[in-house]
């Protein structure tokens, strides 16, 4: 993922900030090597990054790009950020919060609460994705993650499940990712599966055509 490369640059930048001081930052940016960061509710910040620590953007707060390497990201209700990314950690977007770019993780779950809006896409390798009546305009991309689109969710840009490639130290994952589309959820855009998935669809849900590997399809009770 391109995000991994950015994390290396973020780490280097954070260490440089310790040496050079806050003058290395634009006004309002927050950068740490070790430690969590919180933007207080209702406050405004620039880009926020840390290497070992979590990031919280409080309710009704505003911030730019949010990045951490080892830590979770929490964007609380009605907050607004540019993007959010982590390598090892979960990302949660609160009710009514807005993300103008993408949300990315490598190993971590992604959760979007009711009426959250993401203009970009959702991407991870390992970790479940839960959309609880949220809206995502840039599609979903994963390798091993389960995906649940709850009632009221609007997903544009489709779903792409990448091929899981085995390596010499780790065999191929025998478990299929589970994709659940509940009644009242809307999916627009292609469904592209490069590996087998288990697809659970509620009655009355219309899905776009499937490209690639045909899923094992089940009726959601």
N, C-alpha and C positions, 0 to 999 in steps of 0.2 A: 504494500500500500504506500502511496505517496506520503501519507501521514507519518509513517515511521521515519522517513528521511527528515521531515520537518521537526520531529522530536529530537533528533540528533542536533539540529541547528538550535532548537530551543534550549537544550541543555548547555550547549556552548555559550549561547547568549546569556543564560542565567549566571553561569560562572563568571563571564566577563563583567556582568553587572556588579557582582560582589567586588571585583577588583577595581573597576572604574568608577563605581558609585552611581547614584541616581541620575547623574547627568547623561548617562547612556540611554535613558528612557525618554519617550515623549511625555508631555504633561499628562498625568492621570494614569499612566500605565503602572501595573504592579507586577513585579517579578521576584521569585524566590527560588532557592535551590532546595532547601529542606523546610517544610512547614506548610500548613494549610493557609488558604486565603479566603476572606469573606468580604464581599461588597455588601455593606449594610443596607437594610430595606430603605427604598426611596432614594438611595444615593446613586451617583454616576461615576464610572471609571472608564479608562481606556482598555487596552488589551491586558489580560490577566494570565500569567503563566507561573507554574511551579514544576519542579522535577519530582520531588517526593512529598506529596501532600494533596489534599482535596481542595476543591474550589466551590464556594457557595455564593450565588448571586441572590440577594434577598428579594423579597416581594416588592414589586413596583420599581426595582432598581434597573439601571441600564449599564451595559458594559460592551466592550468590543469582542475581540477574539478570545475565547477561553481555552486554555490548553494545560494539560498535566501529563506526566508520564506514568507515575505510580500513584493513583488516587482517583476518587470519584468526582463527578461534577453534578451539582444540584442547582438548577435554575428554578427559583421559587415562583409562586403564583404571580402572574401579570408582569413578570420581569421581561426585559428585552435585551437580547445579545446578538452579536454578529454570527458567531459559530461556536461549536463546542467539540472538543476532541480529547481523548485519553488513550493510552496504550493498555494499561491494566487498571480497570475500574469501571463502574457503572455510570450512566448518565441519566438523570431524571429531569424532565421538563414539566413544571407545574401547570396548573389549570390557567388557561388564558395567556400563558407566556408566549413570546414570539422569538423565533430564531430566523434571521434573514438569510443565513447561509446553510451549510451542511452540519450534520452531527456524525462524528466518526469515533469508533472504538476498535481496538483489536481484540482484546479479551475482556468483555464486559457487556452487561445487559443495557438496553435502551428502553426507557419508559416515558411515554407522553401522556399526560393527564388530559382531562376533558377540555376541549376548546383550545388546546395548545396548537400553535401553527409553526410549521417549519417550511421555509421557502425552498431550501435545498433538499438533499436526500438524507437517508439514514444508511449507515454502512458499518458493518462489523465482520469479524471472522467467527468468534465464539461468543455466544450469549444470546439470551432470549430478547425479543422485541415485543413490547406491549403498547398498543395504541388504544387508549380509552376514550374514544370519541374525539380524537385529535385530527388535524389535517396536515398531510405531508405532500408537497408538490413535486419533489424531485425523485421519487421512487425509493425502493428499498433494495439493498445489496448485501448479501451475506454468504457464508460458506456453510457453517454448521448451526446457525441460530434458528430457534423456533420463532414463529411470527404469529401474533394474535391481533387481529383487527376487530375490536369490539364494536358494539352498536354505536352508530353515529360517526364512525371514522370515515374520512375521505382520503383516499390514497390515489395520487396521480403519479404517472411515471412508471407504474408497474412494479413487478418484483423480479429480481434476478438472483438466483441461487447458483453460486459458482461451483465448479467441480472441486471435489476434495481430493487432493493429491497426496498419496502416501509417501513416506520417507523412510530411510533406512532405520531410524530410531523409533518410528511410530507408524503402526499399521493404519490401514484405512478405517475410518469410523464406520461401524456397521449399523449405527442407528440413523434412520432417516430424519431430517428436519421435519417438524410438524408445522403446517401452515393452517391457521384457523380463521375463517371469515364468518363472522356472526351476522345474524339478521340485522338489516339496517345499515350495514357497512357498504361503502362504494369503492370499487377498484377500477381505475382507468389506466390504460397502458399495457404493454405486453407482459406476459408471464413467461419468463425464460428460465428453464431448469436445465442445468448441466449435470445434474445428479438426481437420483431418485428422492422424492419427497412424499410425505403423507399429507394430503390436502383434505381438510374438513370444511365443508361448505354448508351453511344454513339454507333451508328451503326458501326459494324466491330470490336468491342472490344470483345476479348475472355476472359472470366473469369473462374477461377477454380471452381470446384464443391462447393456447399454450404452445410454446416453441421449445424444441429440444426433447428432453426425456419426459415421457408422459407420466404424471403423478399417479400414485395410488389414491383414488378418490373415495371419500366417505361422506355420508350424510350426517350433518351435525344435528344432534337431538336437542 
